[in-house]
Amino acid sequence: MTRLILDKTIQPQTTVTLTGEKTHYLSTVIRCRVDEIIIVTDSTGTAYSGRISAITKKQTTIEIAGPFDQNNESSLDIILLQGLLKGEKMDLVIQKATELGVAEIVPVITERSQLRTTRKLQRWQKIAEEASRQSGRNRIPLIHEPEAFETAIVSQGLNKGIIFWEEKGAPFSAAVAELKNENRIVLCIGPEGGFSAQEVRAASQNSFVVTSMGKRILRAETAAISAVAIVQYSLGDISAVP
């Protein structure tokens, strides 16, 4: 069933009128028709059943019925601190991490970051919205402005976290076991070239568990997707019974 995510609150038994990109998506991309039933999720993450009562290339009218009883969000909030990556690698991480259910993504500038500035925030937000819609999520993850890595780890406060370092660290399984009672976890993945020893020490001093993903050296984008998937399986909802 078609799902639409809006950036405003809505109420049952009301009418919503859409223009611009949203109506283009409904009318041209997926070719919705009058009387088609869709799922409309508002900014609070509440899903509603809606019927398209009128649709053109410029405007769509949707009659909102009652709540749609489906919540595809994970009970585990994962915050991904991802070292800025070049080219389309960052796009891939944001898309796949969103599909896997992350709550927030913080692009971070590290000592070895080859990319230190970017104007892609709006692009990343759009990628996250499309991935949320495709995967049936109720929420779009929050994509932060890029910030310095050491600033980012301090700003996470009391949230427990894991930093991945290819040189050494506790086994990933041991790190996951240590965080089994947490409902909010920060995962730190470095850029091309990984984290420096100084950055790893800083994270460790802020209560992050230093770990590795085994003997093989993974590309940054592979490490990010794998880490989120493993944590969701071990502590989140991937292994949950539907």
N, C-alpha and C positions, 0 to 999 in steps of 0.2 A: 504494500500500500504506500502511496506517495506520502512523504513527510515534509513538512515545511516548518522552519524555525524562525520565529519573529523576535525582534529586539524590543518588544513591548509586552505589557501584561494584557491579557484578554479575559473576558468573562463569558460563561455559558449563556446561551440564548441571546446572542448578540450577532451583529454583522460586521465583518472586517472587509475593508476595501484596500486592494493592493495595486501599486503601480511600479514602474521601473523594472529593476532586475528581477524581483520576485515574480511579477506577472509574466515577464519574458521567459523565466524558467518554466512556469506552469503551462503557458500557452504554446511556446515554440520548442523548448527543449524536450519536454516529456509529453506534450500535446494532450493536456487534460481537457475534459469535456464537461458540459453542463450536467449537473446531477451526480458527478463523480464524487465519491467520498474520500477524503484525505485526512491525515493526522496533522494537526496544527499545534506546535509547541511554543509556549510563550517564554518571556525572559526569566520567569521563575522556575522553568523546567517542567511546568505542568502541561500535559498533553490533552488535547481536546479532539473530538471527532467533528469534522466540518464537511459541509456539502457545498460544492461550487454551484452557485445560482446564476452566475453570468461570467463570461470570460471572453476577452478580446486580446489583441496583441498589446494593448495599452493599459488595460484595467481588468482586474479580477475581483469578483465579489464572492465572499465565502460566508455561509450561514453556520455559525458555531453552535453545536449541540452541547452535549454533556461531556464530562471528562472522559478521556480514553485511558482505561486502566492498564497502563504499561509503563514501566520505568526501567530503562536499560542502562542506568548509571551504576557504576561500581560503588560498593560500600567503602572501598579503599581510595582515598585521595592520593594520587601520585603527582608530585611536582617534578618535572624534568628540567634540570639545569643542563642545557646543551651548549657546548662550546660552538661558537659561530663556525659554520661550514661554508665552503665555496660553492658557487654554481647552484645546481638544483638539489644538492645533497640535503640542504636544510629544508627545502620544500618536502622532500621525501620523508624526513624524520617527523615533521609536523603532521603530515597526512597520516602516516602509519601509527604514530603515537596517539593521535586523536581516535583513530579506529579502535585502538586497544584500550581506550578509556581514560587517558590521563586527564587530570583536572586542570593543570596549569603547565605552561612551557615558558621557561625563562632563558632566552638566548644570552650567553655570557661570553665576555671577552677575556681571554686568558693570555698567559705569557707567550704561548706558542700559536696563538690565533693568527692565521694568515689573513683573515678578514677582520677588520677592527671597527668598521662603520657600515651601516646599511640603511637603506630606505625602503625595506621590504615589509615593514610591519603590516600594512594594509593587505598586501598580497598574502602574507601568512595567515592573517585573520580570515581571509576569504577561503583559503585552502582548508583551514580548520572548520569553517562553517560547512563547506561542501562535504568534507569527510564525516562530520557529525550527522548530516542529513543522510548520507549514503549508508552509514552504519546503524542508523536508527537510534541515535542517542537523543536524550532529552535536553542536553546542554551542549554548548560550544565551549571548549576549554579556553581559559584565559591565556592570551598570548601577551607576554610582557615586552616592554621596550628593552633592548639590549643593555646590559650593565656589566661592570667589572665583576669577575668571578668572586673575589674575596668579599666584595660588598654584598653579593647575592647570598653567600653562605651565612653571613652574619644576619642578614634580614630574615632568614628563615626561622630565627628564634629557637624555640624549643622543639621544633620538628626534627624527628630522627631521620638520618639519611645514610646513604651509601655513596662512596666515591670509588670509581673504577680506575685502577692503575695497572698497567700491563707489567710493571716491574716486579711487584710483590704485593702481598695482602692476604687476608683470610679467604678461605674458599667461599665462593658465592653462596653455597648452601648454608654455611655457618652464619654469614651475614644476614641472610633472610630469616633464619631461625631466631636470631637475636632481636629481630624487629617484628616478631609474629603477633605481638599484642598491640601494635600501633595501627591507627586508622588513617594516618597521614604520613607519607614517606617521601623523602627527597632523593632523587637519583641524579648523580653528577657524572656526565659523560664529557670527555675532553674533545677538542677539535682534532684535525689532522695533526699527528705528532704527540697527542696525548697531553696530560697534565705534567707540570714540572714538579720536582721534589718539594719545592717550597710551597706550592699550591696544595699538595697532598698533606703536608704538615699543617697548614692552616686549616684545612677541612677537618683533620683529625683532632685538632685542638678545639674545634667547635662540635665535637661529639659525632662526627661522621665516621662510619666504619669503612676502613680501607679494604678493598677486595679486588679480585681479578676474575676474569671470565675464562680461566684455563690457560693452557700452554700456547694456543694459537693467538696471533695478533689479529684482531678484527678491525675492519674499517670503522670509523666513528659512527657512520649511519647504521651499520650492521649491529654494532654494540648497543646503540640506543634502542633500536627496535627489539633486539633480543632481551635486553635488560627489562624493559617494560613488560614484555610478554611473560618472562619467567616470574617476575614479581606478581603480576596479575594471576598467574596460575597458582603460585604458592600461597599468596595472601589475599588475593582479590576474588574476582568472580568468574574467571575463565573455566575453572574446574567445577563451578557450581552446577547443580542439576537445574535444567531449564524449568 
